[in-house]
Amino acid sequence: MTDAHDAIARYRKNLQDEIDSAALYRGLAEAERSPKLREVFLRLAAMEEEHARF
């Protein structure tokens, strides 16, 4: 593969990792009983979603 193809593959993997992380944090927030921890998970999810948008 060329450097450009390697970079594209890496960016796609990074994007999927951000999407997957956001989904995980949202799921953890939904299952969390502690309001403080729920808020932490929601903030982490929002950060990962912002990373994915970037």
N, CA, C and O atoms as a MOPAC input file, in Angstrom:
PM7 MOZYME 1SCF
protein

 N      0.82400 1    -1.18600 1     0.00000 1
 C      0.00000 1     0.00000 1     0.00000 1
 C      0.86500 1     1.24600 1     0.00000 1
 O      1.98400 1     1.24800 1     0.51400 1
 N      0.34000 1     2.27900 1    -0.57200 1
 C      1.07400 1     3.54000 1    -0.55600 1
 C      0.84700 1     4.25200 1     0.77200 1
 O     -0.01600 1     3.87500 1     1.56500 1
 N      1.63400 1     5.27300 1     0.98500 1
 C      1.47800 1     6.06200 1     2.21200 1
 C      0.08200 1     6.66000 1     2.30700 1
 O     -0.50000 1     6.69500 1     3.39200 1
 N     -0.46800 1     7.13400 1     1.18000 1
 C     -1.80400 1     7.72600 1     1.17800 1
 C     -2.86000 1     6.68500 1     1.55800 1
 O     -3.76800 1     6.97100 1     2.33800 1
 N     -2.73600 1     5.49800 1     1.01100 1
 C     -3.68700 1     4.43600 1     1.35200 1
 C     -3.56900 1     4.03700 1     2.82500 1
 O     -4.57300 1     3.78000 1     3.48900 1
 N     -2.35000 1     3.98900 1     3.31800 1
 C     -2.13400 1     3.67400 1     4.73100 1
 C     -2.77300 1     4.73800 1     5.61900 1
 O     -3.40600 1     4.42000 1     6.62600 1
 N     -2.60200 1     5.98900 1     5.24100 1
 C     -3.17000 1     7.09000 1     6.02100 1
 C     -4.69100 1     7.01900 1     6.01600 1
 O     -5.31900 1     7.19100 1     7.06100 1
 N     -5.28500 1     6.77000 1     4.86700 1
 C     -6.74500 1     6.67300 1     4.77700 1
 C     -7.25400 1     5.52900 1     5.64000 1
 O     -8.24900 1     5.68600 1     6.34800 1
 N     -6.59600 1     4.39600 1     5.59200 1
 C     -7.00000 1     3.25000 1     6.40100 1
 C     -6.88800 1     3.57900 1     7.89000 1
 O     -7.75700 1     3.21400 1     8.68200 1
 N     -5.82900 1     4.25800 1     8.25600 1
 C     -5.63100 1     4.64000 1     9.65600 1
 C     -6.70500 1     5.62400 1    10.10700 1
 O     -7.23900 1     5.49200 1    11.20900 1
 N     -7.03200 1     6.61800 1     9.26100 1
 C     -8.06100 1     7.60000 1     9.61100 1
 C     -9.42400 1     6.93000 1     9.74100 1
 O    -10.20000 1     7.26800 1    10.63500 1
 N     -9.71800 1     5.98900 1     8.85900 1
 C    -11.00900 1     5.28500 1     8.94600 1
 C    -11.09600 1     4.46300 1    10.22800 1
 O    -12.13800 1     4.43300 1    10.88200 1
 N    -10.00300 1     3.80100 1    10.58400 1
 C     -9.98800 1     3.02800 1    11.82200 1
 C    -10.15000 1     3.95000 1    13.02100 1
 O    -10.90400 1     3.64200 1    13.94400 1
 N     -9.45400 1     5.07200 1    13.01400 1
 C     -9.57300 1     6.02400 1    14.11400 1
 C    -11.00300 1     6.53700 1    14.23700 1
 O    -11.52700 1     6.65000 1    15.34500 1
 N    -11.63600 1     6.84500 1    13.11300 1
 C    -13.02000 1     7.31100 1    13.13000 1
 C    -13.92400 1     6.24000 1    13.73000 1
 O    -14.76100 1     6.54100 1    14.58100 1
 N    -13.76100 1     5.00200 1    13.29700 1
 C    -14.59900 1     3.93000 1    13.84400 1
 C    -14.35300 1     3.74900 1    15.33000 1
 O    -15.28800 1     3.48400 1    16.08400 1
 N    -13.11100 1     3.88800 1    15.75900 1
 C    -12.80000 1     3.78200 1    17.18700 1
 C    -13.51400 1     4.87000 1    17.97500 1
 O    -14.02500 1     4.60700 1    19.06400 1
 N    -13.55900 1     6.09400 1    17.44000 1
 C    -14.25400 1     7.19800 1    18.10900 1
 C    -15.75000 1     6.90700 1    18.19900 1
 O    -16.36400 1     7.13100 1    19.24200 1
 N    -16.33100 1     6.41500 1    17.12500 1
 C    -17.76100 1     6.09100 1    17.10500 1
 C    -18.05900 1     4.97500 1    18.10300 1
 O    -19.02900 1     5.04900 1    18.85700 1
 N    -17.22900 1     3.95500 1    18.10200 1
 C    -17.42200 1     2.82700 1    19.01600 1
 C    -17.28300 1     3.26800 1    20.47900 1
 O    -18.05000 1     2.83400 1    21.33800 1
 N    -16.31600 1     4.11800 1    20.74700 1
 C    -16.11000 1     4.60400 1    22.11300 1
 C    -17.30400 1     5.42100 1    22.58700 1
 O    -17.74800 1     5.27300 1    23.72600 1
 N    -17.82000 1     6.27600 1    21.72200 1
 C    -18.98600 1     7.07400 1    22.08500 1
 C    -20.17100 1     6.17500 1    22.41100 1
 O    -20.87800 1     6.41200 1    23.39000 1
 N    -20.39100 1     5.15500 1    21.60600 1
 C    -21.49700 1     4.23200 1    21.85500 1
 C    -21.30000 1     3.48900 1    23.17900 1
 O    -22.25200 1     3.30200 1    23.93700 1
 N    -20.08500 1     3.07600 1    23.45000 1
 C    -19.79100 1     2.39000 1    24.70300 1
 C    -20.08200 1     3.29700 1    25.89300 1
 O    -20.74700 1     2.87800 1    26.84000 1
 N    -19.59300 1     4.53500 1    25.85500 1
 C    -19.81000 1     5.46400 1    26.95600 1
 C    -21.29800 1     5.77900 1    27.13800 1
 O    -21.76100 1     5.90800 1    28.27100 1
 N    -22.04300 1     5.90200 1    26.05500 1
 C    -23.48800 1     6.14700 1    26.16100 1
 C    -24.17900 1     4.93800 1    26.80700 1
 O    -25.07000 1     5.09800 1    27.64100 1
 N    -23.76500 1     3.74800 1    26.42000 1
 C    -24.32600 1     2.54600 1    27.02700 1
 C    -24.00700 1     2.45500 1    28.51000 1
 O    -24.86700 1     2.09700 1    29.31500 1
 N    -22.77800 1     2.77600 1    28.86700 1
 C    -22.41000 1     2.77200 1    30.27600 1
 C    -23.20700 1     3.80900 1    31.05600 1
 O    -23.61500 1     3.55600 1    32.18900 1
 N    -23.43000 1     4.97300 1    30.45500 1
 C    -24.21500 1     6.02500 1    31.10800 1
 C    -25.64400 1     5.55200 1    31.35800 1
 O    -26.21200 1     5.81000 1    32.41900 1
 N    -26.21900 1     4.86500 1    30.38600 1
 C    -27.59100 1     4.37900 1    30.54000 1
 C    -27.70400 1     3.34700 1    31.66200 1
 O    -28.72700 1     3.28200 1    32.34400 1
 N    -26.67400 1     2.55300 1    31.85300 1
 C    -26.70300 1     1.49400 1    32.85900 1
 C    -26.26200 1     1.97800 1    34.24200 1
 O    -26.49300 1     1.29700 1    35.24100 1
 N    -25.63800 1     3.13300 1    34.29700 1
 C    -25.06200 1     3.62000 1    35.55000 1
 C    -26.14300 1     4.17300 1    36.48200 1
 O    -27.00500 1     4.94600 1    36.06500 1
 N    -26.07900 1     3.76600 1    37.73500 1
 C    -27.03800 1     4.24800 1    38.73500 1
 C    -26.59700 1     5.54500 1    39.39400 1
 O    -27.42400 1     6.35000 1    39.82300 1
 N    -25.30100 1     5.73600 1    39.46900 1
 C    -24.77800 1     6.94700 1    40.11100 1
 C    -24.91100 1     8.13400 1    39.15800 1
 O    -24.35700 1     8.10300 1    38.05900 1
 N    -25.63500 1     9.17800 1    39.56000 1
 C    -25.77200 1    10.35600 1    38.69500 1
 C    -24.43100 1    10.99500 1    38.33400 1
 O    -24.24700 1    11.47600 1    37.21600 1
 N    -23.50800 1    10.99600 1    39.27500 1
 C    -22.19400 1    11.60500 1    39.00900 1
 C    -21.43600 1    10.81100 1    37.94500 1
 O    -20.87500 1    11.39000 1    37.01500 1
 N    -21.42100 1     9.48500 1    38.08600 1
 C    -20.73400 1     8.66000 1    37.08900 1
 C    -21.46500 1     8.70100 1    35.75500 1
 O    -20.83100 1     8.69900 1    34.70000 1
 N    -22.78600 1     8.73600 1    35.79200 1
 C    -23.56500 1     8.84300 1    34.54500 1
 C    -23.14700 1    10.10100 1    33.78500 1
 O    -22.95400 1    10.06200 1    32.57000 1
 N    -23.00900 1    11.20300 1    34.49900 1
 C    -22.60100 1    12.46200 1    33.87000 1
 C    -21.19400 1    12.35000 1    33.27800 1
 O    -20.93700 1    12.86600 1    32.19100 1
 N    -20.30100 1    11.69000 1    33.97600 1
 C    -18.93900 1    11.49400 1    33.45300 1
 C    -18.99200 1    10.71300 1    32.14500 1
 O    -18.35000 1    11.09400 1    31.16600 1
 N    -19.74800 1     9.63200 1    32.12700 1
 C    -19.85000 1     8.82700 1    30.90500 1
 C    -20.48000 1     9.62400 1    29.76200 1
 O    -20.05800 1     9.50100 1    28.61200 1
 N    -21.48400 1    10.43600 1    30.07500 1
 C    -22.10600 1    11.25400 1    29.02700 1
 C    -21.12900 1    12.29600 1    28.48100 1
 O    -21.11600 1    12.57500 1    27.28200 1
 N    -20.32200 1    12.85900 1    29.35600 1
 C    -19.32000 1    13.83200 1    28.89900 1
 C    -18.25800 1    13.15700 1    28.03700 1
 O    -17.82400 1    13.71800 1    27.03100 1
 N    -17.84200 1    11.96200 1    28.42800 1
 C    -16.87500 1    11.21600 1    27.61900 1
 C    -17.47100 1    10.87800 1    26.24700 1
 O    -16.79300 1    10.99200 1    25.22700 1
 N    -18.73000 1    10.46500 1    26.22900 1
 C    -19.39500 1    10.16100 1    24.96000 1
 C    -19.43300 1    11.39500 1    24.07400 1
 O    -19.15700 1    11.30900 1    22.87700 1
 N    -19.77000 1    12.53600 1    24.64600 1
 C    -19.83200 1    13.77700 1    23.87100 1
 C    -18.46100 1    14.13900 1    23.30300 1
 O    -18.35700 1    14.60400 1    22.16800 1
 N    -17.42500 1    13.92700 1    24.08400 1
 C    -16.07100 1    14.21800 1    23.58500 1
 C    -15.71100 1    13.30600 1    22.42400 1
 O    -15.14900 1    13.75800 1    21.42700 1
 N    -16.03300 1    12.02500 1    22.55000 1
 C    -15.72900 1    11.08600 1    21.47000 1
 C    -16.53700 1    11.43400 1    20.21800 1
 O    -16.02500 1    11.32700 1    19.10300 1
 N    -17.77800 1    11.84300 1    20.39200 1
 C    -18.59700 1    12.25100 1    19.22900 1
 C    -18.01200 1    13.49200 1    18.56600 1
 O    -18.02900 1    13.61600 1    17.34100 1
 N    -17.49900 1    14.39900 1    19.37300 1
 C    -16.86000 1    15.60000 1    18.80000 1
 C    -15.59100 1    15.20600 1    18.03900 1
 O    -15.32500 1    15.74100 1    16.96300 1
 N    -14.82500 1    14.29200 1    18.58000 1
 C    -13.63300 1    13.80200 1    17.87500 1
 C    -14.02600 1    13.19700 1    16.53100 1
 O    -13.37300 1    13.43800 1    15.51600 1
 N    -15.09900 1    12.41000 1    16.53500 1
 C    -15.54700 1    11.77100 1    15.28600 1
 C    -15.98700 1    12.82200 1    14.26100 1
 O    -15.70200 1    12.69000 1    13.07000 1
 N    -16.68000 1    13.86000 1    14.72700 1
 C    -17.11000 1    14.93300 1    13.81000 1
 C    -15.89600 1    15.66000 1    13.20700 1
 O    -15.91100 1    16.06400 1    12.04500 1
 N    -14.86200 1    15.81100 1    14.01600 1
 C    -13.65700 1    16.51100 1    13.55300 1
 C    -13.02900 1    15.74300 1    12.40600 1
 O    -12.00300 1    16.16300 1    11.87000 1

